[in-house]
Amino acid sequence: MKVRQCIIAIVLVLLVAAAIIGMFWTRELPSPNEDASASPAKKTAGQKGPAAQRPLVDQRPLLTARRMAAMASTPDEQTLAHDALKVGDHEVDLAFFDALRTAEENPPPLSPEAKQLLERKNKAEQVLKDDQDNVAQLTRKLAAAPESKKDNL
C-alpha cells in the first residue's frame, strides 16, 4: 500500500472510532427510578412478577422535557422548555388514560376464590334489592291504607 492510502485508511478508522465514542457519550441513560431488570435484554425467561413487566405508562416524554428544562438558560429557551413540560405532561396523561381504558376493557381472569366471592356479592346485592323493594312496597301500602288497617300492616 502506498503512504497516501495508508493515511486515508487511518483517518477513516479514526473517524469511525470518533463516531462510536460520540454515540456512547450521547446515549440516553436510564433514569434512576427505572428498574434495570425491566429492559428486555436483561430479562430472564423464568422471571415473573412486577419486576418482569414493562411500565404501563411511558413517562419518557415528561422526563425528557424535565431534562431539557434544566438546561434552558435564555428566556426564550425557558418559555419553550415550559411549553415542552406542558406537552410532556399532557402526553403522559394521555398514556395513563389509555392504559386505564385498556385495563377496563381487558380485566384479568378471576381466580376460583374471587369467582365465589363475586357470586356471593351478587347474591347479597340481589337480596338487598329485594328487601329494598319490599320496604318500598310496604311503605306505599302503609301510606295508602286507612288508619284502622295500618296496625295490621
C-alpha positions in Angstrom: 0.0 0.0 0.0 1.1 3.5 -0.7 1.6 6.0 2.1 -1.3 8.1 0.8 -3.7 5.1 1.0 -2.4 4.2 4.5 -3.1 7.7 5.7 -6.6 7.7 4.3 -7.3 4.3 5.9 -6.1 5.5 9.3 -8.2 8.7 9.0 -11.3 6.6 8.2 -10.7 4.3 11.2 -10.2 7.3 13.5 -13.5 8.8 12.2 -15.4 5.5 12.8 -13.9 5.4 16.3 -14.9 9.0 16.9 -18.4 8.2 15.8 -18.6 5.2 18.1 -17.3 7.3 21.0 -19.8 10.0 20.2 -22.7 7.6 20.2 -21.5 6.2 23.5 -21.3 9.6 25.2 -24.6 10.9 23.9 -26.7 7.8 24.5 -29.8 8.2 26.7 -29.1 6.8 30.1 -32.0 5.2 32.1 -33.3 7.3 34.8 -32.7 6.2 38.4 -36.4 5.4 39.0 -36.4 2.9 36.1 -35.8 -0.7 37.1 -32.7 -2.1 35.3 -34.3 -5.5 35.2 -37.2 -4.1 33.2 -35.2 -3.9 30.0 -35.9 -6.7 27.6 -32.2 -7.6 27.2 -31.8 -8.3 30.9 -35.0 -10.3 31.4 -34.7 -14.0 32.2 -37.1 -16.4 30.7 -38.4 -17.7 34.0 -38.7 -14.3 35.7 -42.2 -13.4 36.7 -43.9 -10.7 38.8 -43.9 -6.9 38.7 -40.2 -6.6 38.0 -40.6 -8.6 34.8 -43.3 -6.2 33.4 -42.6 -3.0 31.5 -44.2 0.1 32.9 -47.8 0.5 31.8 -47.4 4.3 31.3 -44.4 5.6 29.3 -43.1 8.6 31.2 -40.1 9.3 28.9 -41.7 12.4 27.3 -42.1 14.1 30.7 -38.6 13.0 31.8 -37.1 14.3 28.6 -38.9 17.6 28.9 -37.7 18.0 32.5 -34.1 17.3 31.5 -34.4 19.9 28.7 -36.0 22.4 31.1 -33.0 22.1 33.4 -30.7 23.1 30.5 -32.7 26.1 29.4 -30.8 29.4 30.1 -32.3 32.2 28.0 -35.8 33.4 28.4 -36.8 32.1 25.0 -35.4 28.7 25.9 -37.2 28.7 29.3 -40.5 29.5 27.5 -40.0 26.7 25.1 -39.0 24.4 27.9 -42.1 25.3 29.9 -44.2 24.5 26.8 -42.4 21.2 26.4 -43.1 20.4 30.1 -46.8 21.0 29.5 -46.8 18.9 26.3 -44.9 16.1 28.0 -47.2 16.1 31.0 -50.2 16.0 28.6 -48.7 13.1 26.7 -48.1 11.1 29.9 -51.7 11.9 31.0 -53.0 10.5 27.7 -50.8 7.4 28.0 -52.2 6.9 31.6 -55.8 7.3 30.4 -55.1 4.9 27.5 -53.7 2.3 29.9 -56.7 2.8 32.2 -59.1 2.3 29.4 -57.2 -0.8 28.2 -57.3 -2.2 31.8 -61.1 -1.7 32.0 -61.7 -3.3 28.6 -59.5 -6.3 29.4 -59.9 -7.3 33.1 -57.7 -10.1 34.3 -59.3 -13.5 34.7 -60.7 -14.2 38.2 -59.4 -16.9 40.4 -61.8 -19.5 41.7 -61.9 -17.8 45.1 -62.6 -14.5 43.5 -65.4 -16.1 41.4 -67.0 -17.4 44.6 -66.7 -14.0 46.3 -68.3 -12.4 43.2 -71.2 -14.8 43.3 -71.7 -14.2 47.0 -71.6 -10.4 46.5 -74.1 -10.6 43.6 -76.5 -12.8 45.7 -76.2 -10.4 48.6 -76.9 -7.4 46.3 -79.9 -9.2 44.9 -81.2 -9.9 48.4 -80.7 -6.3 49.4 -82.5 -5.1 46.3 -85.4 -7.4 47.0 -85.6 -6.2 50.6 -85.5 -2.5 49.5 -88.3 -3.2 47.0 -90.3 -4.9 49.8 -89.8 -2.0 52.1 -90.8 0.5 49.4 -93.9 -1.6 48.7 -94.9 -1.8 52.4 -94.3 2.0 52.7 -96.7 2.7 49.8 -99.3 0.3 51.3 -98.9 2.0 54.7 -99.4 5.4 53.2 -102.5 4.3 51.2 -104.1 2.2 54.0 -106.8 3.7 56.2 -105.9 4.3 59.8 -107.7 1.2 61.1 -105.6 -1.2 58.9 -102.2 0.4 59.5 -101.6 -1.7 62.6 -102.2 -4.9 60.6 -99.5 -4.0 58.0 
